[in-house]
């Protein structure tokens, strides 16, 4: 499963998604790096998913292939509706365009609301509860960003929801279109799920702490993102429209990783660097 939440506040639109790939029938779950479940198809269109990774990614790729020069919102909505109609238990989608959020499940598309979620219902309920409690402590004029961000991180990092875990990816609407948000995140002590692969930082593998920083395109509209783990000197590059899994680069420094990512994608990236021990200076 997963958890994806999108919200519009005024002219701003933001979307959060976790990255974990879980399979209850398998002995091994891909917690980190997982996969990118929010795909920036163009400057004006983002498609995110919950459900079968293979099926969802395939239909998203078909949308890209049908309109390489110009992604059509109508084509995207039509194909996603058709896919969920045929696979109602294995696929849900949230789509962002210039102004609207679309929720697509079981062959039906709804829009017009300011916020929608897809994925694990229990995790979504906990997220909304945490969010509301945080907002109740803030002024009526406060932006909901921090309440959303903190609440989403809490759910993703909580062992109560094993199907919602990994990294918290954020997509935002910039002035010229949609873009992945750069940032640094430090995860404190937490249990590590049995059979899961996860990188750990200088706190030690016994308690499962780690830190990471995101490396994202400078310009909006590109379906690429990367994450770097300073303590492990390891980075992952996500190219969901081209590869089924992110590529891993080991034993590499932050600057060298940035150079490698830019060369492979052919565009400029930026991010916030962390020192080798994973702690902010």
Order of alpha helices (4+ residues) and beta strands (2+ residues): beta-beta-beta-beta-alpha-alpha-beta-beta-beta-beta-alpha-alpha-beta-beta-beta-beta-beta-beta-beta-alpha-beta
